Amino acid sequence: MKILNSSIHGIVDYLVVIFLVLSPSIFALSETGAQYCYILAGVHLGLTILTNFKYGIIKVIPFPVHGIIEYIVGAALIVSPFLLNYDGVDKTFYIGFGIAVLVTALVTNYKS
């Protein structure tokens, strides 16, 4: 069921950037886990700014392409702890965040 339109998704995207910036402190991520989190926040902010939807600023990435990127990133986040040998809270954070990204992608109408 596609319950998020592009406007709501845009708001969620900016909230996700804030969440990612705050997450290293909230979840006491390791130094490496925190660095990747800040990088991810920057990449997500860039993607959001460049997406052609209501809250995009430069509007060069079509919204459906934004969706494809989110599916890829979500899957990558889920497998990343195994590739980077994360454990404990870092592993839980990245797997959980990856699942959240995939769920958000699944419930977004990228044709809106």
N, CA, C and O atoms as CSV, one atom per row, in Angstrom:
chain,resi,resn,atom,element,x,y,z
A,1,MET,N,N,0.848,-1.176,0.000
A,1,MET,CA,C,0.000,0.000,0.000
A,1,MET,C,C,0.896,1.243,0.000
A,1,MET,O,O,1.735,1.408,0.886
A,2,LYS,N,N,0.718,2.096,-0.977
A,2,LYS,CA,C,1.514,3.309,-1.152
A,2,LYS,C,C,0.833,4.477,-0.440
A,2,LYS,O,O,-0.029,5.141,-1.016
A,3,ILE,N,N,1.220,4.726,0.811
A,3,ILE,CA,C,0.538,5.741,1.614
A,3,ILE,C,C,1.268,7.085,1.645
A,3,ILE,O,O,0.697,8.085,2.082
A,4,LEU,N,N,2.526,7.120,1.186
A,4,LEU,CA,C,3.271,8.383,1.188
A,4,LEU,C,C,3.332,8.955,-0.215
A,4,LEU,O,O,3.742,8.270,-1.152
A,5,ASN,N,N,2.924,10.214,-0.364
A,5,ASN,CA,C,3.108,10.892,-1.642
A,5,ASN,C,C,4.445,11.634,-1.610
A,5,ASN,O,O,5.153,11.595,-0.604
A,6,SER,N,N,4.786,12.297,-2.687
A,6,SER,CA,C,6.094,12.955,-2.763
A,6,SER,C,C,6.249,14.076,-1.736
A,6,SER,O,O,7.350,14.301,-1.234
A,7,SER,N,N,5.180,14.770,-1.423
A,7,SER,CA,C,5.267,15.865,-0.439
A,7,SER,C,C,5.594,15.334,0.951
A,7,SER,O,O,6.485,15.851,1.625
A,8,ILE,N,N,4.882,14.316,1.372
A,8,ILE,CA,C,5.141,13.737,2.697
A,8,ILE,C,C,6.523,13.096,2.721
A,8,ILE,O,O,7.248,13.214,3.709
A,9,HIS,N,N,6.890,12.415,1.632
A,9,HIS,CA,C,8.195,11.778,1.567
A,9,HIS,C,C,9.313,12.820,1.689
A,9,HIS,O,O,10.326,12.568,2.341
A,10,GLY,N,N,9.133,13.970,1.076
A,10,GLY,CA,C,10.132,15.039,1.177
A,10,GLY,C,C,10.333,15.499,2.607
A,10,GLY,O,O,11.466,15.719,3.036
A,11,ILE,N,N,9.255,15.644,3.342
A,11,ILE,CA,C,9.350,16.024,4.757
A,11,ILE,C,C,10.083,14.930,5.530
A,11,ILE,O,O,10.963,15.218,6.341
A,12,VAL,N,N,9.717,13.675,5.273
A,12,VAL,CA,C,10.377,12.545,5.937
A,12,VAL,C,C,11.873,12.557,5.629
A,12,VAL,O,O,12.688,12.303,6.517
A,13,ASP,N,N,12.241,12.848,4.389
A,13,ASP,CA,C,13.658,12.868,4.019
A,13,ASP,C,C,14.453,13.877,4.850
A,13,ASP,O,O,15.535,13.554,5.340
A,14,TYR,N,N,13.934,15.079,5.010
A,14,TYR,CA,C,14.655,16.078,5.816
A,14,TYR,C,C,14.704,15.675,7.291
A,14,TYR,O,O,15.701,15.930,7.967
A,15,LEU,N,N,13.648,15.053,7.792
A,15,LEU,CA,C,13.666,14.550,9.169
A,15,LEU,C,C,14.688,13.429,9.339
A,15,LEU,O,O,15.320,13.312,10.389
A,16,VAL,N,N,14.845,12.614,8.314
A,16,VAL,CA,C,15.839,11.533,8.352
A,16,VAL,C,C,17.247,12.120,8.446
A,16,VAL,O,O,18.087,11.591,9.173
A,17,VAL,N,N,17.509,13.189,7.731
A,17,VAL,CA,C,18.831,13.831,7.804
A,17,VAL,C,C,19.111,14.278,9.237
A,17,VAL,O,O,20.206,14.055,9.754
A,18,ILE,N,N,18.140,14.900,9.871
A,18,ILE,CA,C,18.302,15.333,11.273
A,18,ILE,C,C,18.529,14.126,12.167
A,18,ILE,O,O,19.404,14.148,13.033
A,19,PHE,N,N,17.744,13.069,11.961
A,19,PHE,CA,C,17.899,11.833,12.733
A,19,PHE,C,C,19.312,11.271,12.578
A,19,PHE,O,O,19.930,10.863,13.562
A,20,LEU,N,N,19.818,11.251,11.363
A,20,LEU,CA,C,21.156,10.707,11.132
A,20,LEU,C,C,22.245,11.544,11.799
A,20,LEU,O,O,23.224,10.997,12.308
A,21,VAL,N,N,22.082,12.847,11.799
A,21,VAL,CA,C,23.072,13.718,12.452
A,21,VAL,C,C,23.064,13.504,13.967
A,21,VAL,O,O,24.116,13.552,14.604
A,22,LEU,N,N,21.905,13.273,14.536
A,22,LEU,CA,C,21.792,13.091,15.986
A,22,LEU,C,C,22.067,11.660,16.451
A,22,LEU,O,O,22.400,11.444,17.617
A,23,SER,N,N,21.933,10.690,15.560
A,23,SER,CA,C,22.026,9.273,15.940
A,23,SER,C,C,23.327,8.857,16.617
A,23,SER,O,O,23.273,8.076,17.568
A,24,PRO,N,N,24.493,9.334,16.180
A,24,PRO,CA,C,25.715,8.895,16.873
A,24,PRO,C,C,25.701,9.210,18.369
A,24,PRO,O,O,26.199,8.426,19.176
A,25,SER,N,N,25.137,10.345,18.732
A,25,SER,CA,C,25.052,10.704,20.151
A,25,SER,C,C,23.935,9.942,20.857
A,25,SER,O,O,24.116,9.458,21.974
A,26,ILE,N,N,22.795,9.839,20.209
A,26,ILE,CA,C,21.646,9.166,20.821
A,26,ILE,C,C,21.941,7.696,21.082
A,26,ILE,O,O,21.610,7.168,22.143
A,27,PHE,N,N,22.569,7.032,20.104
A,27,PHE,CA,C,22.783,5.592,20.196
A,27,PHE,C,C,24.208,5.213,20.609
A,27,PHE,O,O,24.536,4.028,20.669
A,28,ALA,N,N,25.046,6.195,20.890
A,28,ALA,CA,C,26.439,5.957,21.291
A,28,ALA,C,C,27.143,5.043,20.287
A,28,ALA,O,O,27.726,4.023,20.654
A,29,LEU,N,N,27.076,5.433,19.011
A,29,LEU,CA,C,27.738,4.661,17.970
A,29,LEU,C,C,29.253,4.783,18.115
A,29,LEU,O,O,29.763,5.752,18.677
A,30,SER,N,N,29.953,3.787,17.600
A,30,SER,CA,C,31.416,3.832,17.610
A,30,SER,C,C,31.883,4.998,16.734
A,30,SER,O,O,31.091,5.589,16.000
A,31,GLU,N,N,33.158,5.316,16.818
A,31,GLU,CA,C,33.690,6.414,16.010
A,31,GLU,C,C,33.485,6.149,14.523
A,31,GLU,O,O,33.070,7.039,13.780
A,32,THR,N,N,33.774,4.934,14.096
A,32,THR,CA,C,33.579,4.582,12.682
A,32,THR,C,C,32.103,4.589,12.321
A,32,THR,O,O,31.727,5.119,11.275
A,33,GLY,N,N,31.263,4.012,13.167
A,33,GLY,CA,C,29.825,4.011,12.919
A,33,GLY,C,C,29.270,5.423,12.837
A,33,GLY,O,O,28.392,5.702,12.021
A,34,ALA,N,N,29.779,6.311,13.679
A,34,ALA,CA,C,29.337,7.708,13.664
A,34,ALA,C,C,29.785,8.401,12.378
A,34,ALA,O,O,29.012,9.147,11.776
A,35,GLN,N,N,31.024,8.162,11.954
A,35,GLN,CA,C,31.514,8.788,10.725
A,35,GLN,C,C,30.660,8.399,9.526
A,35,GLN,O,O,30.295,9.248,8.713
A,36,TYR,N,N,30.343,7.104,9.421
A,36,TYR,CA,C,29.483,6.660,8.324
A,36,TYR,C,C,28.094,7.272,8.430
A,36,TYR,O,O,27.460,7.557,7.414
A,37,CYS,N,N,27.626,7.472,9.631
A,37,CYS,CA,C,26.302,8.068,9.834
A,37,CYS,C,C,26.293,9.518,9.333
A,37,CYS,O,O,25.345,9.944,8.673
A,38,TYR,N,N,27.347,10.269,9.649
A,38,TYR,CA,C,27.438,11.656,9.177
A,38,TYR,C,C,27.559,11.706,7.654
A,38,TYR,O,O,26.960,12.567,7.009
A,39,ILE,N,N,28.332,10.787,7.084
A,39,ILE,CA,C,28.456,10.724,5.625
A,39,ILE,C,C,27.095,10.406,5.009
A,39,ILE,O,O,26.694,11.025,4.023
A,40,LEU,N,N,26.398,9.451,5.585
A,40,LEU,CA,C,25.073,9.076,5.102
A,40,LEU,C,C,24.108,10.257,5.187
A,40,LEU,O,O,23.295,10.458,4.284
A,41,ALA,N,N,24.191,11.034,6.259
A,41,ALA,CA,C,23.336,12.223,6.401
A,41,ALA,C,C,23.614,13.208,5.268
A,41,ALA,O,O,22.684,13.765,4.685
A,42,GLY,N,N,24.887,13.422,4.957
A,42,GLY,CA,C,25.250,14.341,3.877
A,42,GLY,C,C,24.775,13.855,2.517
A,42,GLY,O,O,24.269,14.635,1.710
A,43,VAL,N,N,24.941,12.564,2.269
A,43,VAL,CA,C,24.495,11.980,1.000
A,43,VAL,C,C,22.975,12.067,0.886
A,43,VAL,O,O,22.441,12.405,-0.171
A,44,HIS,N,N,22.285,11.761,1.982
A,44,HIS,CA,C,20.815,11.811,1.954
A,44,HIS,C,C,20.323,13.250,1.765
A,44,HIS,O,O,19.348,13.484,1.050
A,45,LEU,N,N,20.989,14.203,2.398
A,45,LEU,CA,C,20.626,15.603,2.209
A,45,LEU,C,C,20.833,16.004,0.749
A,45,LEU,O,O,19.986,16.667,0.151
A,46,GLY,N,N,21.967,15.596,0.186
A,46,GLY,CA,C,22.229,15.904,-1.218
A,46,GLY,C,C,21.185,15.315,-2.145
A,46,GLY,O,O,20.706,15.989,-3.057
A,47,LEU,N,N,20.826,14.047,-1.911
A,47,LEU,CA,C,19.800,13.394,-2.728
A,47,LEU,C,C,18.473,14.136,-2.617
A,47,LEU,O,O,17.787,14.341,-3.618
A,48,THR,N,N,18.119,14.531,-1.421
A,48,THR,CA,C,16.847,15.228,-1.202
A,48,THR,C,C,16.838,16.590,-1.880
A,48,THR,O,O,15.858,16.962,-2.525
A,49,ILE,N,N,17.914,17.323,-1.735
A,49,ILE,CA,C,18.020,18.649,-2.356
A,49,ILE,C,C,17.940,18.552,-3.881
A,49,ILE,O,O,17.364,19.421,-4.535
A,50,LEU,N,N,18.523,17.487,-4.442
A,50,LEU,CA,C,18.593,17.346,-5.897
A,50,LEU,C,C,17.378,16.668,-6.524
A,50,LEU,O,O,17.291,16.580,-7.749
A,51,THR,N,N,16.433,16.185,-5.703
A,51,THR,CA,C,15.276,15.460,-6.229
A,51,THR,C,C,14.204,16.414,-6.748
A,51,THR,O,O,13.939,17.459,-6.154
A,52,ASN,N,N,13.602,16.037,-7.851
A,52,ASN,CA,C,12.544,16.828,-8.461
A,52,ASN,C,C,11.204,16.494,-7.795
A,52,ASN,O,O,10.402,15.718,-8.315
A,53,PHE,N,N,10.993,17.107,-6.625
A,53,PHE,CA,C,9.729,17.013,-5.919
A,53,PHE,C,C,9.548,18.291,-5.118
A,53,PHE,O,O,10.418,19.162,-5.137
A,54,LYS,N,N,8.431,18.414,-4.415
A,54,LYS,CA,C,8.055,19.675,-3.775
A,54,LYS,C,C,9.178,20.284,-2.941
A,54,LYS,O,O,9.398,21.494,-2.999
A,55,TYR,N,N,9.890,19.471,-2.170
A,55,TYR,CA,C,10.899,20.017,-1.264
A,55,TYR,C,C,12.321,19.935,-1.807
A,55,TYR,O,O,13.277,20.248,-1.097
A,56,GLY,N,N,12.463,19.517,-3.062
A,56,GLY,CA,C,13.770,19.557,-3.694
A,56,GLY,C,C,14.123,20.995,-4.035
A,56,GLY,O,O,13.239,21.811,-4.294
A,57,ILE,N,N,15.394,21.302,-4.036
A,57,ILE,CA,C,15.812,22.680,-4.302
A,57,ILE,C,C,16.348,22.824,-5.730
A,57,ILE,O,O,16.026,23.791,-6.420
A,58,ILE,N,N,17.158,21.870,-6.167
A,58,ILE,CA,C,17.759,21.955,-7.495
A,58,ILE,C,C,16.979,21.125,-8.524
A,58,ILE,O,O,16.990,21.460,-9.709
A,59,LYS,N,N,16.324,20.082,-8.111
A,59,LYS,CA,C,15.352,19.316,-8.904
A,59,LYS,C,C,15.917,18.711,-10.190
A,59,LYS,O,O,15.380,18.945,-11.273
A,60,VAL,N,N,16.987,17.943,-10.077
A,60,VAL,CA,C,17.545,17.296,-11.264
A,60,VAL,C,C,17.358,15.774,-11.264
A,60,VAL,O,O,17.461,15.148,-12.318
A,61,ILE,N,N,17.091,15.180,-10.120
A,61,ILE,CA,C,16.897,13.730,-10.023
A,61,ILE,C,C,15.398,13.443,-10.026
A,61,ILE,O,O,14.683,13.903,-9.135
A,62,PRO,N,N,14.912,12.694,-11.009
A,62,PRO,CA,C,13.479,12.355,-11.021
A,62,PRO,C,C,13.111,11.582,-9.745
A,62,PRO,O,O,13.911,10.799,-9.232
A,63,PHE,N,N,11.905,11.810,-9.249
A,63,PHE,CA,C,11.467,11.158,-8.014
A,63,PHE,C,C,11.524,9.636,-8.108
A,63,PHE,O,O,11.926,8.996,-7.136
A,64,PRO,N,N,11.135,9.019,-9.245
A,64,PRO,CA,C,11.268,7.555,-9.325
A,64,PRO,C,C,12.725,7.076,-9.189
A,64,PRO,O,O,12.971,6.013,-8.620
A,65,VAL,N,N,13.674,7.841,-9.699
A,65,VAL,CA,C,15.100,7.489,-9.546
A,65,VAL,C,C,15.501,7.609,-8.082
A,65,VAL,O,O,16.264,6.784,-7.580
A,66,HIS,N,N,14.998,8.625,-7.396
A,66,HIS,CA,C,15.200,8.781,-5.954
A,66,HIS,C,C,14.776,7.495,-5.245
A,66,HIS,O,O,15.462,7.017,-4.341
A,67,GLY,N,N,13.645,6.946,-5.666
A,67,GLY,CA,C,13.143,5.708,-5.070
A,67,GLY,C,C,14.071,4.532,-5.307
A,67,GLY,O,O,14.328,3.750,-4.392
A,68,ILE,N,N,14.576,4.399,-6.520
A,68,ILE,CA,C,15.510,3.315,-6.829
A,68,ILE,C,C,16.751,3.424,-5.949
A,68,ILE,O,O,17.243,2.425,-5.425
A,69,ILE,N,N,17.245,4.638,-5.795
A,69,ILE,CA,C,18.423,4.865,-4.948
A,69,ILE,C,C,18.120,4.458,-3.508
A,69,ILE,O,O,18.969,3.860,-2.847
A,70,GLU,N,N,16.926,4.772,-3.014
A,70,GLU,CA,C,16.583,4.407,-1.641
A,70,GLU,C,C,16.484,2.894,-1.454
A,70,GLU,O,O,16.872,2.377,-0.406
A,71,TYR,N,N,15.974,2.185,-2.447
A,71,TYR,CA,C,15.954,0.720,-2.358
A,71,TYR,C,C,17.379,0.175,-2.271
A,71,TYR,O,O,17.658,-0.710,-1.462
A,72,ILE,N,N,18.271,0.696,-3.092
A,72,ILE,CA,C,19.664,0.235,-3.102
A,72,ILE,C,C,20.340,0.562,-1.778
A,72,ILE,O,O,21.017,-0.289,-1.201
A,73,VAL,N,N,20.162,1.790,-1.289
A,73,VAL,CA,C,20.775,2.199,-0.025
A,73,VAL,C,C,20.225,1.378,1.140
A,73,VAL,O,O,20.982,0.963,2.017
A,74,GLY,N,N,18.928,1.146,1.153
A,74,GLY,CA,C,18.332,0.349,2.225
A,74,GLY,C,C,18.939,-1.040,2.295
A,74,GLY,O,O,19.304,-1.518,3.370
A,75,ALA,N,N,19.043,-1.682,1.144
A,75,ALA,CA,C,19.647,-3.017,1.107
A,75,ALA,C,C,21.113,-2.969,1.520
A,75,ALA,O,O,21.584,-3.834,2.258
A,76,ALA,N,N,21.832,-1.959,1.044
A,76,ALA,CA,C,23.251,-1.818,1.393
A,76,ALA,C,C,23.437,-1.602,2.892
A,76,ALA,O,O,24.377,-2.129,3.488
A,77,LEU,N,N,22.548,-0.834,3.493
A,77,LEU,CA,C,22.641,-0.603,4.939
A,77,LEU,C,C,22.446,-1.894,5.730
A,77,LEU,O,O,23.091,-2.098,6.759
A,78,ILE,N,N,21.573,-2.748,5.261
A,78,ILE,CA,C,21.309,-4.006,5.968
A,78,ILE,C,C,22.524,-4.932,5.909
A,78,ILE,O,O,22.832,-5.611,6.889
A,79,VAL,N,N,23.206,-4.962,4.785
A,79,VAL,CA,C,24.375,-5.855,4.675
A,79,VAL,C,C,25.667,-5.210,5.162
A,79,VAL,O,O,26.639,-5.915,5.435
A,80,SER,N,N,25.698,-3.887,5.277
A,80,SER,CA,C,26.937,-3.194,5.646
A,80,SER,C,C,27.560,-3.645,6.967
A,80,SER,O,O,28.785,-3.744,7.030
A,81,PRO,N,N,26.801,-3.922,8.016
A,81,PRO,CA,C,27.450,-4.356,9.254
A,81,PRO,C,C,28.239,-5.655,9.094
A,81,PRO,O,O,29.227,-5.876,9.793
A,82,PHE,N,N,27.806,-6.497,8.187
A,82,PHE,CA,C,28.500,-7.763,7.965
A,82,PHE,C,C,29.769,-7.550,7.147
A,82,PHE,O,O,30.763,-8.249,7.344
A,83,LEU,N,N,29.734,-6.587,6.232
A,83,LEU,CA,C,30.906,-6.286,5.417
A,83,LEU,C,C,31.938,-5.463,6.183
A,83,LEU,O,O,33.139,-5.582,5.941
A,84,LEU,N,N,31.467,-4.632,7.103
A,84,LEU,CA,C,32.359,-3.747,7.863
A,84,LEU,C,C,32.682,-4.286,9.255
A,84,LEU,O,O,33.335,-3.616,10.055
A,85,ASN,N,N,32.218,-5.500,9.532
A,85,ASN,CA,C,32.475,-6.160,10.822
A,85,ASN,C,C,31.967,-5.360,12.017
A,85,ASN,O,O,32.613,-5.316,13.064
A,86,TYR,N,N,30.808,-4.729,11.853
A,86,TYR,CA,C,30.188,-4.039,12.976
A,86,TYR,C,C,29.593,-5.059,13.934
A,86,TYR,O,O,29.202,-6.156,13.533
A,87,ASP,N,N,29.531,-4.685,15.193
A,87,ASP,CA,C,28.819,-5.515,16.157
A,87,ASP,C,C,28.080,-4.601,17.119
A,87,ASP,O,O,28.162,-3.378,17.008
A,88,GLY,N,N,27.374,-5.178,18.043
A,88,GLY,CA,C,26.670,-4.408,19.068
A,88,GLY,C,C,25.709,-3.397,18.495
A,88,GLY,O,O,24.955,-3.679,17.564
A,89,VAL,N,N,25.755,-2.203,19.076
A,89,VAL,CA,C,24.786,-1.165,18.734
A,89,VAL,C,C,24.951,-0.692,17.285
A,89,VAL,O,O,23.961,-0.359,16.635
A,90,ASP,N,N,26.178,-0.658,16.775
A,90,ASP,CA,C,26.377,-0.243,15.389
A,90,ASP,C,C,25.660,-1.200,14.433
A,90,ASP,O,O,24.971,-0.769,13.508
A,91,LYS,N,N,25.828,-2.487,14.666
A,91,LYS,CA,C,25.190,-3.499,13.819
A,91,LYS,C,C,23.672,-3.351,13.880
A,91,LYS,O,O,23.002,-3.342,12.848
A,92,THR,N,N,23.139,-3.238,15.077
A,92,THR,CA,C,21.694,-3.099,15.256
A,92,THR,C,C,21.183,-1.822,14.597
A,92,THR,O,O,20.138,-1.833,13.945
A,93,PHE,N,N,21.916,-0.724,14.763
A,93,PHE,CA,C,21.498,0.556,14.189
A,93,PHE,C,C,21.410,0.471,12.670
A,93,PHE,O,O,20.389,0.836,12.088
A,94,TYR,N,N,22.468,-0.006,12.025
A,94,TYR,CA,C,22.489,-0.009,10.565
A,94,TYR,C,C,21.504,-0.995,9.961
A,94,TYR,O,O,20.908,-0.707,8.924
A,95,ILE,N,N,21.322,-2.141,10.579
A,95,ILE,CA,C,20.309,-3.080,10.085
A,95,ILE,C,C,18.915,-2.470,10.264
A,95,ILE,O,O,18.099,-2.501,9.343
A,96,GLY,N,N,18.647,-1.920,11.441
A,96,GLY,CA,C,17.345,-1.304,11.704
A,96,GLY,C,C,17.071,-0.119,10.803
A,96,GLY,O,O,15.955,0.039,10.309
A,97,PHE,N,N,18.078,0.720,10.581
A,97,PHE,CA,C,17.888,1.881,9.718
A,97,PHE,C,C,17.678,1.441,8.277
A,97,PHE,O,O,16.868,2.031,7.561
A,98,GLY,N,N,18.400,0.412,7.842
A,98,GLY,CA,C,18.208,-0.114,6.496
A,98,GLY,C,C,16.800,-0.621,6.288
A,98,GLY,O,O,16.191,-0.381,5.245
A,99,ILE,N,N,16.284,-1.322,7.280
A,99,ILE,CA,C,14.899,-1.814,7.203
A,99,ILE,C,C,13.927,-0.633,7.126
A,99,ILE,O,O,12.970,-0.664,6.353
A,100,ALA,N,N,14.174,0.399,7.922
A,100,ALA,CA,C,13.302,1.582,7.905
A,100,ALA,C,C,13.327,2.262,6.536
A,100,ALA,O,O,12.292,2.717,6.049
A,101,VAL,N,N,14.496,2.331,5.921
A,101,VAL,CA,C,14.597,2.932,4.582
A,101,VAL,C,C,13.802,2.106,3.576
A,101,VAL,O,O,13.073,2.658,2.751
A,102,LEU,N,N,13.943,0.780,3.646
A,102,LEU,CA,C,13.201,-0.078,2.717
A,102,LEU,C,C,11.692,0.013,2.930
A,102,LEU,O,O,10.930,0.042,1.963
A,103,VAL,N,N,11.260,0.056,4.177
A,103,VAL,CA,C,9.828,0.177,4.457
A,103,VAL,C,C,9.300,1.504,3.919
A,103,VAL,O,O,8.226,1.551,3.320
A,104,THR,N,N,10.051,2.576,4.130
A,104,THR,CA,C,9.643,3.882,3.609
A,104,THR,C,C,9.542,3.836,2.088
A,104,THR,O,O,8.597,4.368,1.507
A,105,ALA,N,N,10.514,3.201,1.450
A,105,ALA,CA,C,10.474,3.084,-0.020
A,105,ALA,C,C,9.262,2.275,-0.466
A,105,ALA,O,O,8.610,2.615,-1.453
A,106,LEU,N,N,8.966,1.216,0.256
A,106,LEU,CA,C,7.843,0.351,-0.116
A,106,LEU,C,C,6.490,1.059,-0.007
A,106,LEU,O,O,5.569,0.752,-0.763
A,107,VAL,N,N,6.365,2.005,0.930
A,107,VAL,CA,C,5.070,2.672,1.124
A,107,VAL,C,C,4.988,4.023,0.438
A,107,VAL,O,O,4.022,4.761,0.634
A,108,THR,N,N,6.001,4.358,-0.374
A,108,THR,CA,C,5.984,5.636,-1.093
A,108,THR,C,C,5.514,5.439,-2.525
A,108,THR,O,O,5.932,4.504,-3.209
A,109,ASN,N,N,4.645,6.325,-2.964
A,109,ASN,CA,C,4.198,6.340,-4.345
A,109,ASN,C,C,5.167,7.223,-5.136
A,109,ASN,O,O,5.031,8.446,-5.152
A,110,TYR,N,N,6.140,6.593,-5.785
A,110,TYR,CA,C,7.154,7.348,-6.526
A,110,TYR,C,C,6.636,7.888,-7.859
A,110,TYR,O,O,7.369,8.560,-8.586
A,111,LYS,N,N,5.390,7.598,-8.176
A,111,LYS,CA,C,4.770,8.144,-9.386
A,111,LYS,C,C,3.981,9.416,-9.080
A,111,LYS,O,O,3.461,10.067,-9.985
A,112,SER,N,N,3.898,9.765,-7.784
A,112,SER,CA,C,3.097,10.946,-7.396
A,112,SER,C,C,3.860,12.236,-7.619
A,112,SER,O,O,3.337,13.317,-7.347
